[in-house]
Amino acid sequence: MKKAKSFLYLTQLNTRRIFRDFKYVLLIIALPMFFYVIYSEIFPQNAAVNGISWKEYSLISLICFGIMGNAINLLGTKVANEKNDNWYAYLKVSVIN
């Protein structure tokens, strides 16, 4: 039970840290949502790709875009910044573990 509470607390802490970074929110979350709204309204309702409706196809592709954008552009710099800030050392000595 204690491990579950500490895991939830760490998850909440990391979620707050993520949403403080404006660049992350803009590039990884807002931009794919914007593209999805634009692309799903441009094409006709009956458009399909290999039997999959266009809205579903573009949603899946933009989710992949966000995941790959995170991995390529921001994940490495976040890990490097956390290493410089001694974030993991803080987690080791904090009471939340």
N, CA, C and O atoms as a GROMACS GRO file, in nm:
protein
  388
    1MET      N    1   0.082  -0.120   0.000
    1MET     CA    2   0.000   0.000   0.000
    1MET      C    3   0.087   0.126   0.000
    1MET      O    4   0.058   0.224  -0.068
    2LYS      N    5   0.195   0.120   0.080
    2LYS     CA    6   0.283   0.236   0.088
    2LYS      C    7   0.352   0.262  -0.046
    2LYS      O    8   0.369   0.377  -0.086
    3LYS      N    9   0.391   0.153  -0.116
    3LYS     CA   10   0.456   0.170  -0.246
    3LYS      C   11   0.359   0.229  -0.347
    3LYS      O   12   0.399   0.309  -0.431
    4ALA      N   13   0.233   0.190  -0.340
    4ALA     CA   14   0.134   0.244  -0.433
    4ALA      C   15   0.115   0.393  -0.409
    4ALA      O   16   0.104   0.471  -0.504
    5LYS      N   17   0.111   0.434  -0.282
    5LYS     CA   18   0.096   0.577  -0.252
    5LYS      C   19   0.217   0.657  -0.298
    5LYS      O   20   0.202   0.766  -0.353
    6SER      N   21   0.336   0.602  -0.276
    6SER     CA   22   0.455   0.675  -0.319
    6SER      C   23   0.463   0.680  -0.471
    6SER      O   24   0.508   0.780  -0.528
    7PHE      N   25   0.420   0.572  -0.539
    7PHE     CA   26   0.418   0.573  -0.685
    7PHE      C   27   0.321   0.678  -0.737
    7PHE      O   28   0.352   0.752  -0.831
    8LEU      N   29   0.203   0.686  -0.677
    8LEU     CA   30   0.105   0.786  -0.720
    8LEU      C   31   0.156   0.927  -0.693
    8LEU      O   32   0.133   1.018  -0.774
    9TYR      N   33   0.223   0.945  -0.581
    9TYR     CA   34   0.278   1.077  -0.551
    9TYR      C   35   0.385   1.116  -0.651
    9TYR      O   36   0.388   1.230  -0.698
   10LEU      N   37   0.474   1.022  -0.686
   10LEU     CA   38   0.578   1.050  -0.785
   10LEU      C   39   0.517   1.079  -0.922
   10LEU      O   40   0.565   1.166  -0.994
   11THR      N   41   0.413   1.006  -0.956
   11THR     CA   42   0.345   1.030  -1.084
   11THR      C   43   0.285   1.169  -1.086
   11THR      O   44   0.295   1.240  -1.187
   12GLN      N   45   0.221   1.209  -0.978
   12GLN     CA   46   0.163   1.342  -0.969
   12GLN      C   47   0.272   1.449  -0.977
   12GLN      O   48   0.254   1.551  -1.044
   13LEU      N   49   0.383   1.427  -0.912
   13LEU     CA   50   0.494   1.522  -0.914
   13LEU      C   51   0.550   1.537  -1.055
   13LEU      O   52   0.574   1.649  -1.101
   14ASN      N   53   0.571   1.425  -1.124
   14ASN     CA   54   0.624   1.431  -1.260
   14ASN      C   55   0.525   1.493  -1.357
   14ASN      O   56   0.565   1.562  -1.451
   15THR      N   57   0.397   1.469  -1.337
   15THR     CA   58   0.295   1.531  -1.423
   15THR      C   59   0.297   1.682  -1.407
   15THR      O   60   0.286   1.755  -1.506
   16ARG      N   61   0.311   1.729  -1.286
   16ARG     CA   62   0.321   1.874  -1.264
   16ARG      C   63   0.445   1.932  -1.331
   16ARG      O   64   0.439   2.039  -1.392
   17ARG      N   65   0.557   1.861  -1.321
   17ARG     CA   66   0.681   1.908  -1.385
   17ARG      C   67   0.666   1.914  -1.536
   17ARG      O   68   0.717   2.006  -1.600
   18ILE      N   69   0.598   1.816  -1.593
   18ILE     CA   70   0.579   1.813  -1.739
   18ILE      C   71   0.496   1.932  -1.784
   18ILE      O   72   0.533   1.999  -1.881
   19PHE      N   73   0.387   1.959  -1.716
   19PHE     CA   74   0.298   2.065  -1.761
   19PHE      C   75   0.350   2.205  -1.730
   19PHE      O   76   0.292   2.304  -1.776
   20ARG      N   77   0.456   2.216  -1.653
   20ARG     CA   78   0.520   2.346  -1.633
   20ARG      C   79   0.603   2.387  -1.754
   20ARG      O   80   0.626   2.505  -1.777
   21ASP      N   81   0.648   2.288  -1.830
   21ASP     CA   82   0.733   2.315  -1.946
   21ASP      C   83   0.645   2.351  -2.066
   21ASP      O   84   0.582   2.265  -2.126
   22PHE      N   85   0.642   2.479  -2.099
   22PHE     CA   86   0.556   2.530  -2.206
   22PHE      C   87   0.591   2.469  -2.341
   22PHE      O   88   0.502   2.438  -2.420
   23LYS      N   89   0.719   2.451  -2.367
   23LYS     CA   90   0.763   2.393  -2.495
   23LYS      C   91   0.710   2.251  -2.511
   23LYS      O   92   0.665   2.213  -2.619
   24TYR      N   93   0.714   2.174  -2.405
   24TYR     CA   94   0.663   2.037  -2.409
   24TYR      C   95   0.514   2.036  -2.438
   24TYR      O   96   0.467   1.963  -2.526
   25VAL      N   97   0.441   2.115  -2.364
   25VAL     CA   98   0.295   2.118  -2.382
   25VAL      C   99   0.259   2.164  -2.522
   25VAL      O  100   0.168   2.108  -2.584
   26LEU      N  101   0.328   2.264  -2.571
   26LEU     CA  102   0.296   2.316  -2.704
   26LEU      C  103   0.330   2.217  -2.814
   26LEU      O  104   0.246   2.188  -2.899
   27LEU      N  105   0.452   2.165  -2.815
   27LEU     CA  106   0.496   2.080  -2.925
   27LEU      C  107   0.442   1.937  -2.919
   27LEU      O  108   0.414   1.879  -3.024
   28ILE      N  109   0.428   1.882  -2.803
   28ILE     CA  110   0.395   1.740  -2.792
   28ILE      C  111   0.245   1.718  -2.770
   28ILE      O  112   0.194   1.612  -2.808
   29ILE      N  113   0.176   1.812  -2.710
   29ILE     CA  114   0.034   1.792  -2.683
   29ILE      C  115  -0.054   1.880  -2.771
   29ILE      O  116  -0.145   1.830  -2.838
   30ALA      N  117  -0.030   2.010  -2.772
   30ALA     CA  118  -0.120   2.103  -2.842
   30ALA      C  119  -0.108   2.095  -2.993
   30ALA      O  120  -0.209   2.100  -3.063
   31LEU      N  121   0.013   2.084  -3.045
   31LEU     CA  122   0.031   2.083  -3.190
   31LEU      C  123  -0.036   1.962  -3.257
   31LEU      O  124  -0.106   1.981  -3.357
   32PRO      N  125  -0.017   1.839  -3.207
   32PRO     CA  126  -0.091   1.728  -3.269
   32PRO      C  127  -0.243   1.741  -3.256
   32PRO      O  128  -0.316   1.702  -3.347
   33MET      N  129  -0.291   1.797  -3.145
   33MET     CA  130  -0.435   1.818  -3.132
   33MET      C  131  -0.484   1.918  -3.235
   33MET      O  132  -0.590   1.900  -3.295
   34PHE      N  133  -0.408   2.024  -3.256
   34PHE     CA  134  -0.443   2.125  -3.355
   34PHE      C  135  -0.446   2.064  -3.495
   34PHE      O  136  -0.540   2.086  -3.571
   35PHE      N  137  -0.342   1.987  -3.529
   35PHE     CA  138  -0.337   1.922  -3.660
   35PHE      C  139  -0.453   1.825  -3.677
   35PHE      O  140  -0.510   1.816  -3.786
   36TYR      N  141  -0.489   1.752  -3.572
   36TYR     CA  142  -0.600   1.657  -3.583
   36TYR      C  143  -0.730   1.730  -3.615
   36TYR      O  144  -0.806   1.687  -3.702
   37VAL      N  145  -0.755   1.839  -3.546
   37VAL     CA  146  -0.878   1.915  -3.571
   37VAL      C  147  -0.879   1.969  -3.714
   37VAL      O  148  -0.980   1.959  -3.784
   38ILE      N  149  -0.768   2.024  -3.758
   38ILE     CA  150  -0.760   2.077  -3.895
   38ILE      C  151  -0.778   1.966  -3.998
   38ILE      O  152  -0.861   1.978  -4.088
   39TYR      N  153  -0.700   1.859  -3.985
   39TYR     CA  154  -0.703   1.753  -4.086
   39TYR      C  155  -0.833   1.674  -4.086
   39TYR      O  156  -0.876   1.627  -4.191
   40SER      N  157  -0.896   1.660  -3.972
   40SER     CA  158  -1.023   1.586  -3.970
   40SER      C  159  -1.136   1.668  -4.030
   40SER      O  160  -1.237   1.612  -4.073
   41GLU      N  161  -1.123   1.800  -4.033
   41GLU     CA  162  -1.227   1.884  -4.093
   41GLU      C  163  -1.203   1.913  -4.240
   41GLU      O  164  -1.298   1.943  -4.313
   42ILE      N  165  -1.079   1.904  -4.287
   42ILE     CA  166  -1.048   1.933  -4.427
   42ILE      C  167  -1.102   1.823  -4.518
   42ILE      O  168  -1.162   1.852  -4.622
   43PHE      N  169  -1.082   1.698  -4.480
   43PHE     CA  170  -1.119   1.587  -4.567
   43PHE      C  171  -1.266   1.549  -4.548
   43PHE      O  172  -1.322   1.573  -4.441
   44PRO      N  173  -1.328   1.491  -4.650
   44PRO     CA  174  -1.470   1.453  -4.639
   44PRO      C  175  -1.491   1.345  -4.533
   44PRO      O  176  -1.398   1.274  -4.495
   45GLN      N  177  -1.614   1.335  -4.485
   45GLN     CA  178  -1.647   1.241  -4.377
   45GLN      C  179  -1.627   1.095  -4.418
   45GLN      O  180  -1.597   1.011  -4.333
   46ASN      N  181  -1.644   1.065  -4.546
   46ASN     CA  182  -1.633   0.925  -4.589
   46ASN      C  183  -1.493   0.888  -4.638
   46ASN      O  184  -1.475   0.781  -4.696
   47ALA      N  185  -1.394   0.973  -4.617
   47ALA     CA  186  -1.257   0.943  -4.659
   47ALA      C  187  -1.202   0.829  -4.574
   47ALA      O  188  -1.228   0.819  -4.454
   48ALA      N  189  -1.124   0.742  -4.640
   48ALA     CA  190  -1.068   0.626  -4.570
   48ALA      C  191  -0.930   0.593  -4.625
   48ALA      O  192  -0.898   0.625  -4.740
   49VAL      N  193  -0.849   0.530  -4.542
   49VAL     CA  194  -0.716   0.483  -4.581
   49VAL      C  195  -0.710   0.334  -4.548
   49VAL      O  196  -0.714   0.296  -4.430
   50ASN      N  197  -0.700   0.250  -4.650
   50ASN     CA  198  -0.695   0.104  -4.632
   50ASN      C  199  -0.810   0.052  -4.545
   50ASN      O  200  -0.790  -0.036  -4.462
   51GLY      N  201  -0.927   0.106  -4.565
   51GLY     CA  202  -1.045   0.060  -4.491
   51GLY      C  203  -1.063   0.123  -4.354
   51GLY      O  204  -1.162   0.095  -4.286
   52ILE      N  205  -0.971   0.207  -4.312
   52ILE     CA  206  -0.981   0.275  -4.182
   52ILE      C  207  -1.027   0.418  -4.210
   52ILE      O  208  -0.975   0.484  -4.300
   53SER      N  209  -1.124   0.465  -4.132
   53SER     CA  210  -1.173   0.601  -4.155
   53SER      C  211  -1.060   0.701  -4.135
   53SER      O  212  -0.967   0.679  -4.057
   54TRP      N  213  -1.069   0.812  -4.208
   54TRP     CA  214  -0.962   0.912  -4.205
   54TRP      C  215  -0.943   0.969  -4.065
   54TRP      O  216  -0.829   0.994  -4.025
   55LYS      N  217  -1.050   0.990  -3.991
   55LYS     CA  218  -1.036   1.048  -3.856
   55LYS      C  219  -0.956   0.955  -3.765
   55LYS      O  220  -0.869   1.000  -3.691
   56GLU      N  221  -0.986   0.825  -3.770
   56GLU     CA  222  -0.911   0.730  -3.688
   56GLU      C  223  -0.765   0.721  -3.733
   56GLU      O  224  -0.674   0.717  -3.650
   57TYR      N  225  -0.744   0.719  -3.863
   57TYR     CA  226  -0.609   0.708  -3.917
   57TYR      C  227  -0.524   0.830  -3.879
   57TYR      O  228  -0.409   0.815  -3.838
   58SER      N  229  -0.581   0.948  -3.892
   58SER     CA  230  -0.503   1.068  -3.858
   58SER      C  231  -0.482   1.079  -3.707
   58SER      O  232  -0.378   1.128  -3.663
   59LEU      N  233  -0.579   1.033  -3.628
   59LEU     CA  234  -0.562   1.035  -3.482
   59LEU      C  235  -0.445   0.946  -3.441
   59LEU      O  236  -0.361   0.986  -3.361
   60ILE      N  237  -0.441   0.826  -3.495
   60ILE     CA  238  -0.332   0.733  -3.461
   60ILE      C  239  -0.198   0.788  -3.509
   60ILE      O  240  -0.099   0.780  -3.436
   61SER      N  241  -0.194   0.844  -3.630
   61SER     CA  242  -0.067   0.895  -3.681
   61SER      C  243  -0.020   1.016  -3.601
   61SER      O  244   0.101   1.033  -3.581
   62LEU      N  245  -0.111   1.100  -3.554
   62LEU     CA  246  -0.069   1.216  -3.475
   62LEU      C  247  -0.032   1.178  -3.332
   62LEU      O  248   0.050   1.246  -3.270
   63ILE      N  249  -0.089   1.071  -3.280
   63ILE     CA  250  -0.044   1.019  -3.150
   63ILE      C  251   0.101   0.970  -3.164
   63ILE      O  252   0.185   0.997  -3.078
   64CYS      N  253   0.128   0.899  -3.272
   64CYS     CA  254   0.266   0.854  -3.299
   64CYS      C  255   0.359   0.973  -3.318
   64CYS      O  256   0.474   0.970  -3.273
   65PHE      N  257   0.311   1.078  -3.383
   65PHE     CA  258   0.390   1.200  -3.401
   65PHE      C  259   0.428   1.260  -3.266
   65PHE      O  260   0.543   1.298  -3.245
   66GLY      N  261   0.333   1.267  -3.174
   66GLY     CA  262   0.361   1.321  -3.041
   66GLY      C  263   0.459   1.236  -2.964
   66GLY      O  264   0.549   1.288  -2.897
   67ILE      N  265   0.444   1.104  -2.972
   67ILE     CA  266   0.535   1.014  -2.900
   67ILE      C  267   0.676   1.024  -2.957
   67ILE      O  268   0.773   1.034  -2.882
   68MET      N  269   0.686   1.021  -3.088
   68MET     CA  270   0.818   1.029  -3.151
   68MET      C  271   0.881   1.167  -3.130
   68MET      O  272   1.002   1.178  -3.111
   69GLY      N  273   0.799   1.272  -3.135
   69GLY     CA  274   0.851   1.406  -3.109
   69GLY      C  275   0.906   1.418  -2.969
   69GLY      O  276   1.010   1.481  -2.947
   70ASN      N  277   0.839   1.356  -2.874
   70ASN     CA  278   0.887   1.356  -2.736
   70ASN      C  279   1.020   1.282  -2.727
   70ASN      O  280   1.114   1.332  -2.666
   71ALA      N  281   1.026   1.166  -2.787
   71ALA     CA  282   1.148   1.084  -2.778
   71ALA      C  283   1.266   1.151  -2.847
   71ALA      O  284   1.378   1.147  -2.796
   72ILE      N  285   1.243   1.212  -2.962
   72ILE     CA  286   1.353   1.268  -3.040
   72ILE      C  287   1.397   1.404  -2.987
   72ILE      O  288   1.516   1.429  -2.972
   73ASN      N  289   1.302   1.491  -2.960
   73ASN     CA  290   1.336   1.630  -2.929
   73ASN      C  291   1.356   1.662  -2.782
   73ASN      O  292   1.448   1.735  -2.747
   74LEU      N  293   1.272   1.608  -2.696
   74LEU     CA  294   1.271   1.658  -2.559
   74LEU      C  295   1.318   1.561  -2.452
   74LEU      O  296   1.363   1.604  -2.346
   75LEU      N  297   1.308   1.432  -2.477
   75LEU     CA  298   1.340   1.337  -2.372
   75LEU      C  299   1.487   1.342  -2.332
   75LEU      O  300   1.519   1.341  -2.213
   76GLY      N  301   1.575   1.350  -2.429
   76GLY     CA  302   1.719   1.355  -2.399
   76GLY      C  303   1.757   1.478  -2.319
   76GLY      O  304   1.836   1.469  -2.226
   77THR      N  305   1.702   1.592  -2.356
   77THR     CA  306   1.735   1.714  -2.282
   77THR      C  307   1.675   1.712  -2.143
   77THR      O  308   1.736   1.763  -2.049
   78LYS      N  309   1.556   1.654  -2.128
   78LYS     CA  310   1.497   1.644  -1.994
   78LYS      C  311   1.582   1.555  -1.904
   78LYS      O  312   1.605   1.589  -1.788
   79VAL      N  313   1.628   1.443  -1.956
   79VAL     CA  314   1.712   1.353  -1.876
   79VAL      C  315   1.843   1.422  -1.839
   79VAL      O  316   1.889   1.410  -1.726
   80ALA      N  317   1.903   1.494  -1.933
   80ALA     CA  318   2.028   1.565  -1.904
   80ALA      C  319   2.006   1.674  -1.799
   80ALA      O  320   2.088   1.691  -1.709
   81ASN      N  321   1.896   1.747  -1.810
   81ASN     CA  322   1.866   1.851  -1.711
   81ASN      C  323   1.841   1.791  -1.574
   81ASN      O  324   1.886   1.846  -1.473
   82GLU      N  325   1.770   1.679  -1.568
   82GLU     CA  326   1.745   1.614  -1.440
   82GLU      C  327   1.875   1.565  -1.378
   82GLU      O  328   1.893   1.569  -1.257
   83LYS      N  329   1.966   1.518  -1.462
   83LYS     CA  330   2.096   1.472  -1.412
   83LYS      C  331   2.176   1.589  -1.356
   83LYS      O  332   2.238   1.576  -1.251
   84ASN      N  333   2.174   1.703  -1.425
   84ASN     CA  334   2.245   1.822  -1.376
   84ASN      C  335   2.182   1.877  -1.249
   84ASN      O  336   2.253   1.930  -1.163
   85ASP      N  337   2.052   1.866  -1.237
   85ASP     CA  338   1.982   1.918  -1.119
   85ASP      C  339   1.982   1.820  -1.002
   85ASP      O  340   1.928   1.850  -0.896
   86ASN      N  341   2.043   1.704  -1.021
   86ASN     CA  342   2.047   1.600  -0.917
   86ASN      C  343   1.907   1.558  -0.871
   86ASN      O  344   1.883   1.537  -0.752
   87TRP      N  345   1.816   1.548  -0.967
   87TRP     CA  346   1.678   1.510  -0.936
   87TRP      C  347   1.671   1.371  -0.877
   87TRP      O  348   1.596   1.348  -0.782
   88TYR      N  349   1.748   1.276  -0.931
   88TYR     CA  350   1.744   1.139  -0.881
   88TYR      C  351   1.807   1.128  -0.743
   88TYR      O  352   1.764   1.046  -0.662
   89ALA      N  353   1.907   1.209  -0.716
   89ALA     CA  354   1.965   1.211  -0.581
   89ALA      C  355   1.862   1.262  -0.481
   89ALA      O  356   1.853   1.213  -0.369
   90TYR      N  357   1.784   1.361  -0.522
   90TYR     CA  358   1.677   1.412  -0.436
   90TYR      C  359   1.574   1.303  -0.410
   90TYR      O  360   1.527   1.288  -0.297
   91LEU      N  361   1.538   1.228  -0.513
   91LEU     CA  362   1.439   1.122  -0.495
   91LEU      C  363   1.489   1.012  -0.402
   91LEU      O  364   1.411   0.953  -0.328
   92LYS      N  365   1.619   0.984  -0.407
   92LYS     CA  366   1.675   0.880  -0.322
   92LYS      C  367   1.668   0.916  -0.174
   92LYS      O  368   1.645   0.829  -0.090
   93VAL      N  369   1.686   1.042  -0.141
   93VAL     CA  370   1.689   1.081   0.000
   93VAL      C  371   1.556   1.134   0.050
   93VAL      O  372   1.541   1.161   0.170
   94SER      N  373   1.460   1.150  -0.038
   94SER     CA  374   1.331   1.206   0.006
   94SER      C  375   1.248   1.098   0.076
   94SER      O  376   1.274   0.979   0.062
   95VAL      N  377   1.152   1.142   0.150
   95VAL     CA  378   1.066   1.052   0.226
   95VAL      C  379   0.963   0.981   0.140
   95VAL      O  380   0.896   0.889   0.187
   96ILE      N  381   0.950   1.021   0.016
   96ILE     CA  382   0.846   0.961  -0.066
   96ILE      C  383   0.883   0.822  -0.115
   96ILE      O  384   0.797   0.750  -0.166
   97ASN      N  385   1.008   0.782  -0.101
   97ASN     CA  386   1.047   0.647  -0.143
   97ASN      C  387   1.009   0.553  -0.035
   97ASN      O  388   1.031   0.433  -0.047
   0.00000   0.00000   0.00000
